[in-house]
Amino acid sequence: MLQKNKTWQGNSVKRRNSAFFLFVFLGMLTAFGPFVTDMYLPSLPAMGEYFSAGASLVQLGLTFSMLGLAAGQLLFGPLSDKYGRRPPLLAAMLLFLLSTVGCICAPSIEVFVALRFVQGIAGAGGIVISRSIAADKFKGVNLAKALALIGAINGLAPVAAPVIGGTALKIVSWKGIFGILFVLGVILLCGCINFKESLSKTKFSKKKISETLSMFKPLFGNKKYLFYVLQMSFAQGLLFAYISSSPFIIQSHYGYSSFAFGLLFAINSVAIVAGAAAAVKFKSQENCVAVSCCGMLICSILTALALRFSAPLLVFEGLLMAMLFMIGLTFTASVALALNNARGQAGTASALLGAMGFLFGSIVSPLVGLGDIMLSSGLVFIACACGSMICGVGALRRTAQSKVCGGASAA
């Protein structure tokens, strides 16, 4: 009987760590972050009415969730290396559930915004640790499949989340959307409980947390890496400026429903995916960065003019999709070039890259709600595109100089 129990337990562990379980689990963890930030976007106008708060104050909920996602990536990466993947994941899910209940019961917009920061930190755990688990558990072709799944979900989750949120708003209030997020958190907590540690104890980091965090310091002396990170971060700021302003522009200005907004958001996201796919067609990623920076600046100016003069929705949508296509181009090229210039610290460089993007997004998001949103959004679009252009030029100049120096040395 004892032998049968041991056999059953062994089979149970094996089932928990099966490829199917891990693919589903990693997919849900990857989608977790985008769902935390994007699912409630269609409800922003309704939340403003509920809390009797202006657009800029309501958008702080998005800002602080992104700040949490930025800080959480820098926190959970080192923690998962030191204590394994499972304990930080369990902590992240429990923290998420508690903060979600707090959001639903928040008595004021200020309390809600603070709890959104905690939610963002918890969501970051899934983003960072899912990539680590994939590297722990899979090799060769299976690792490629796992990373492909993560990449596909990263593209699809931001599209699906607002559509689901807009559909849910036809049935429930904004609190109901957070109820759905709570259920998602419970499902992920069950997955964490059934997940067997993927990192061998022999590979646990022996460094202190303070020593692990010091690994970020050398990256700040790598100027080429930093310029590409800043160029991509301004582009991500442009993206989040669009994300935070679009519910008010589409619903309040153009008068469309939350469901229609979700569909338009999904269509616009296709432009980002198309841009990311088109980036590989360029002869060099440097050329792709140059084209995308120029394109973002031109498209942002035209989109700002369309907003300023209240152009028809089709005109605004066409210009917006062109701008988002350029953002997709730069996301692929800038990330590749940034990591290529920090090969010796790829994991740390990836964490800092992701954190900086969300940090810029958190700064930009409330700015679009200051004053007339049609005017302020356009100005923020242009400012972010200009910043991306300046940093892009700085990065490309240093890349060209290093190539010339390299060629001279070879000669």
Salt bridges, closest charged atoms under 4 A:
ASP81 OD1 - ARG85 NH1 3.04
ASP136 OD2 - ARG85 NE 2.65
GLU286 OE2 - LYS403 NZ 3.72
